[in-house]
Amino acid sequence: LECVKPEGGVVCFPRVKQELNIDIALFYTILYSKFKTLVGPGHWFEMDERYMRIGYGWPETKALKEGLNCISLSLKEAAQ
């Protein structure tokens, strides 16, 4: 993933790099169906599907770390 560090606020929009050969539709399916983890897909925000919106203002640190781990595991499973 790559992401510009937010200057403020409680959300970020990381992007899955094209060269990682991730099946994006499969990634979102795995993320929710297997890990019950939600992010806002980029198309909701008129961005490319490889972007996702991650909010980090509400969860406690433990929950945020667990969610980020679920994203990582889902990316690995969706790799082609």
C-alpha positions in Angstrom: 0.0 0.0 0.0 1.0 3.6 -0.3 -0.6 6.6 1.4 0.1 10.3 1.8 0.3 11.0 5.6 -2.8 13.0 6.5 -2.1 16.4 7.9 -5.2 16.3 10.1 -8.5 14.5 10.6 -9.2 10.9 11.3 -9.2 9.2 7.9 -6.7 8.2 5.3 -7.0 6.9 1.7 -4.3 4.3 1.1 -3.9 2.8 -2.4 -3.1 -0.7 -3.4 -0.2 -0.5 -5.8 -1.0 -1.8 -9.3 2.3 -3.8 -9.4 1.2 -6.0 -6.4 -1.3 -7.8 -8.7 -4.1 -7.8 -6.2 -7.6 -8.8 -7.3 -9.3 -5.8 -5.8 -12.8 -7.3 -5.9 -11.6 -10.5 -4.2 -9.7 -8.4 -1.6 -12.9 -6.6 -0.6 -14.8 -9.9 -0.5 -12.2 -11.6 1.7 -11.9 -8.5 4.0 -15.6 -8.6 4.8 -16.7 -12.2 4.4 -13.7 -13.8 6.2 -12.6 -11.0 8.6 -15.8 -8.9 9.1 -13.7 -5.8 8.5 -15.1 -2.8 6.6 -13.4 0.0 4.7 -14.9 2.5 2.3 -14.0 1.5 -1.2 -12.6 4.3 -3.4 -15.5 4.4 -5.8 -17.7 5.6 -3.0 -15.6 8.8 -3.0 -15.2 9.1 -6.8 -11.7 7.6 -6.6 -10.2 4.5 -8.3 -11.2 1.2 -6.8 -7.6 0.6 -5.6 -8.1 3.4 -3.0 -9.9 2.7 0.3 -11.0 5.0 3.1 -9.8 3.9 6.5 -11.1 5.8 9.6 -9.0 5.7 12.7 -10.6 8.2 15.0 -13.0 6.0 16.9 -11.5 2.5 17.5 -9.2 1.9 20.4 -5.6 1.1 19.4 -6.1 -2.6 19.7 -9.1 -2.7 17.4 -7.3 -0.5 14.9 -4.3 -2.8 14.8 -6.6 -5.8 14.4 -8.3 -4.1 11.5 -5.1 -3.2 9.8 -3.9 -6.8 10.2 -7.1 -8.0 8.6 -6.4 -5.7 5.6 -2.9 -7.1 5.4 -4.1 -10.7 5.5 -6.8 -10.0 2.9 -4.3 -8.4 0.5 -2.1 -11.5 0.8 -5.0 -13.8 0.1 -6.1 -11.8 -2.9 -2.7 -11.7 -4.5 -2.6 -13.3 -7.9 
